[in-house]
Amino acid sequence: MSLASKFVKVAAIALIEIIALAARAADSADIFVIEGVMGLFDGAAASAGRRGATADLAAHFDLPVVLVLDVGRQAQSAGAIARGFAGHDPAVKISGIILNRTASERHYALVADAIGAVGLPIFGVLPRDAAFALPERHLGLIQAAEHDDLTDLIDRLADTAERHFDLGAIIAAAAPLTLPAPRHGATGFLPPPGQRVALAQDRAFSFVYPHVIGAWRSAGAEILPFSPLADEAPPQHADSCWLPGGYPELHVQALAAARRFADGLQHFAETRPVHGECGGYMVLGQSLEDGDGRQHAMTGLLGHSTSFARRKLHLGYRAARLLTDGVLGPKGARVRGHEFHYASLITAGGDAPFAELSDSEDRALGQSGSRRGHVSGTFFHAIAADDD
């Protein structure tokens, strides 16, 4: 198979999965919103339509784009930026603009005049207000479950939107979502790793793609959450255990002291699969070095050690070819995923590798991850199966 045809095949599989997810999300909704990440056109280094960018989805589904511009440090230059977005790709239709972080009425007037010359309507204005800022840490915003006042913040933002946005114009700009008839309903979705899946779930293990869990449930699997931070062992009646990503480096002392969790996981792994992604992979290793350079013993089910003190950004889409039968599929299967972490592998250990990786441009990245007995782990988060 040529490189070009391989990319076309992967893009087609991804699109089938996205169409299924869109149909599920829109089934009982009054309005369907695709929320962008990074910039509108940002994605993998590939041709338009295959970048994984928000613009690709907008163009494919023929949906209008409401462009949010941060004008906090500019005025008339916002017009040039708006003009660039409007004309960059004819397949992407900018229906209107929301201005974020305006400083005053005069500031708004300068920006509005510049954007008016482009011919794009302004759907709303969010005034600059420190109370609306969300705290950040490495890997992005602090996650929703960690905000004690999240409901109050959302209520304040909703009140502000009602005062400052033309919600009628935004709704009127929406277009019908036309989806092709679903086909190959299970194509691309990861099968559950067991009938009953023990899922680590707390502030240390907080990231797993919702569509992955949804697909497991749709396939009939039962999700059994437990908390390593609360020193809980995985439920012993589960068929497999999944340690997702998160922030174990921020809770490393508590995890190192959680002996009931570690002993229970060790017992579980003697007879059933245990898999760790990113943060989960770090906890499966021998030790984790915190940001101050102190070593903390982890569960020791795999032989590697990781460090948060020796930071290096690892970011990008990944394609993995599995090197053995396991929870993500049979030997030789391909899985698509995403890698985003600052932790570094400081000791590889002597375990067998889990998969061979390549990036979004199909460049080989070598072998990655570890496996020993029933235990496996990797830094990449699985998104979908690349069915042949």
N, C-alpha and C positions, 0 to 999 in steps of 0.2 A: 504494500500500500504506500503510495507516495505521501510526502509530507502534507501537500495541499489537500489531498483527499482525506487524510487523517483528521486535519483541522475541520473540514466540512462535516465529517461524521460526528466528531465530538460536539461541534456547535449544534448539530441537529438533535443529538441526544439531550443536550442542555435545554434546548428550546422546548422539546416535548415535556420535560419536567417543569419548566417555567409556566407553560400553558396550563398544565394540570394544577399547579399551585395557584395561578391567577384565577382559574375557574372556581377553585375551592374557596378562595378568599372573597371573591365577588358574589358568590352564590346568594348570600343573605344580606348584602351591603347595599346602602343607598348610593354610595360613591366609593370608587376604587382609586387608591392613591399609591403610586410607586414613589417611595422616598429614596432620594439619591444619597450616595456616599462619596466623599471627596467632591470633585467638580463634575459637571454634567458630562463631559467627554472623557473623563479619566477612566482608565482601565488597563487591561493587558496591552502589551506592545503587539497589536494585531490590526488587521484591517477593520474598517467600520462594519458593524454588525457582529463581530466576533471578539470584541474587546471586553465584554462583560460590563460595559459602561451604562449608566442610566440613559444616555442618549440612544444607545442601541435598542433598549426596550421601548422607549418612546417612539422611535421610528418604526419598529416592527409592529407594535400594536396601534400605530397611528393615533397616539395620544398627545394632547397638548401639554406643553411644559409651562409651569409657573416657576419663573426663575427668581431665586432669592439672592439679592446682591448685598454684601456687606459694604456699606458706604461710610464706615466709621472714620476712615482716614482719606477721604476723597470727596470731591464735589462734581464738577463738570466732567471729570474723567469717567464717571459712571456711564455717561452717554456713549463713550467710545467702547467701553466694555460691553454694554448692552448691544451695540451695533455689531460687534464681533460675534457674540453668541447668536444673534438673530440670523446672521449670514453665513455662519461657519459650515453648516450642513443643511442643504435644502430639505432633507427628509425629516429634520427635527423642527417642529413648529413651536416657537415661543409665543404663548398666548398673552402673557402679561408678567409683571414684575412686582415683587414685594421688596421694599427697601428695609434693610436691617441696620440698626444702630444709627439712626439719624439723631443729630445733636440739638437741633433747634428748628424753628419754623423757617428761618433764613436758609439754613443748611438744606432743608427739604426743598425749598423753592429752587435753589441752584441745581440740585440733582434732578428735580422734576422737569425743569426747563430743558436740560440736556437730554434726558431720556425721551421727552415729548418730541424732540426733533427727529428721533429715530422712528417714531410712529408706534411705539409700544405703550399700552396702557399700564398705569400703576395701580395694582390691586390693593395695596396697603402699605403701611409704614409701621415699623416697630421702633419706638423711640429707644435711645440708648438708656439702659437702666441696669446698674450693677446687680440688682436683685434678681435679674433673669439669667445671670451667668451660672453655668453649671461647672462644678469643679472637675478638673482633669487629673489623670495620672498616666504613667506609661501605658501604652496600648489604647488610650482614648479616654472617654468620659468615664467617671465613676458610675458603676452600673445601677440600674433602677432600684434593685432590691436593697441597696445600701443607703438609700435616701429616706430618712424618717419623715420628711415633709414633702414628699413627691406629690401627693394628692393636692396639697395646698398650692404648690408651685404650678401645677397644671391648671388649677382653677384660676389662678392669677393670670396666667398666659391666655386662658380662654376669655377672661373678661377683657383683657387688652386687645385681643383679636376682634372681639365684637365691637370695641370702640374705634379701632384704627384700621380695620380691614373692610373692604367691600366684599363681604361674603357672598352676596347675591351675584356679583360679577364673576367671582371665582367659580361658583357652582355653574353659572351659565356657560362658562368657558369649557366645562367638561364635555367630553365626547363619548358616544356609546362605545363600550368595550365589546368588540367582536372577536370571538375565539373560535378556532376550528373545532370540529368534533374531536373529543379526546380519543386517542388511540394508544395502544400498548400501555395501559394504565399504570403498570408497575415499572415501566422502563425508566432507568436512571435512578430510581429510589433505592436506598440502601436497605437490604433485608434486615430484620431484627436479629441480633446476635443470640436470641433465645426466646422462649415463650414468656419467661419472667426475667426482666432485666433489672438488676440492682444498679441504680444510678446515683453516684455521689452528687450531692446538691446542697451547697452552702456558699459562704462568701469566698472560700478557697477554690471551690469547683463550681463555677457559675456560668461557663460558656459552653453551650452545645446548640447547634443549629435547630431551631424549632421545627423545621420541616422534616428533619431526620427523626425526631421523636414522634412527630405526627404520622410519618410513614410507618414507623414501628407499630404504633397503636392501630393504624388502619389495617395492618397485616395481622392483627389479633394479639400482639404482645402486651403484657402488663408491665408498667413501669413502677418499680419499687424504690422510692427515694430514701436515701440515708445520709447522715452528716458525719464525715470524718472529723470535722472540727468539734463536734459534740462527742467525739470518741465513740462513735457508733460503728459496729462492724457491718459489712454487707449482709442483708437478710439471707440466712442460710438456705431458705427454700427457693432462692433464685437460681436460674440456669446459667447466668453470666453476670459479670460485673463490669461496669463502664465508668471510668474516671475521666471526666471531661476536662477541658481547659478552665483557666481562671487565674487566680492570684495566690498560688501556694507560697510564693516568696514573701508575701506580706504576713503570712500566718505560719511561718516555718517552725517557730518554737512550739506552738500548740500542736502542730502536726507531728513533730518529733516526739512529743510527750504522749501522743494518743496511742497507747499500747493496746487497748481493746480493739481499736480499728486495725492496727498493724497485724496483731495476732489473728484477728478474724479474717483479714484479707489473705494472710498466709495459709490459713486452713482452707479457705474458699478455693485458692489457686491450686491446691493439691489435686482437685478433681474437676474443676470447671474453668472456663475461659475468664481471664481478666485482661481488659484492654485500657490503656491510658493514652489520652491525646494531650499534647502540649503540657500544660500544668500537671495533668494526670500522669504523663510520662515521666516528668521530673520526680514526682512522689514515688514512683515505682523503682527509682534508682537507689544507689547506695547512700548518696548524700546530696544535699543542696547547700550551696554557699550563698549566704544572704548578702544584701547590699553592702554590709560592713566587712565582708570577707570572713565571717565566721561559718564554720562547717556544722551542719546539723544532719544527724542520721535520719534517713528515710526508711521506707519499708524493706529495701534490699531484695525485692523480687527480681530485679534485673541488675546487671553489673555496672551500668554507667553512673557517672556523677555529673551534676550540672552546677552552674554558677550564675547568680544574678549580679555579682560584683563585676564580672568581666563581660560587660554588656556589648552586644552587637545586634543591630536590627536585622531580622530575617523576615522578609515580607514578599508575598507573591502567591499566585495560583500554582498548584502542583498537580502533576499526573503521576500516579504511583502504580508500578507493576508489582503485585504481591509475590513474594518469594516462597510462600508456603500457604497451605490451607489455614484459614483463620476466621475471625469474627467479621472481617470485611469482605470475605469471599474466598474462592478457591485459588490455589497456586496459579499464577499467570494472569489472573484477572487484573483489570485496570480500574483504579478508583481516582476520581478527581477530588481535589481538596484545596486547602488554603493554609498558608503558614504565616504567622504573625507573632513574633516574640522577640524579646531582647536577651533571654537567657542563652548561655553558651554551654556546649558539651565540653567538659574539661577532661573527662576520662571516658573512653569508649566502652571499656569493659570487654569481656570475652564472649558475649552472646552473639548468636547468629543475627544478621541484619533482617529487618522486617520487609523492606521494599526497595525497589530501584526508583528513583525520582527523576522527573524532568520538569522544567519550568513551562511557562505559558508560551514560550517560543520554541518548545520541544528540544531545548538544550539539556543534555544529560547532567544531572547533579550528583550522580553516584548513589551508593547504597545508603540507606537511612533507617533509623529506628532499631529496635531490638526485639528478640523473642527468645524465650526460654520456657520449655514445658508448655503449660497452658497460658503463660503470660506474654503479652505483647504490648508494644508502645511505640509512639512516634510523635514528632513535633507537629506534624500536619493534622489539621482537622478535616475529616472526611465530609464531603458535600454530596457526592452522588456516585453511583456505579456507572462505569463506562461499558454498557452491555454490548457484546459482540452480536 
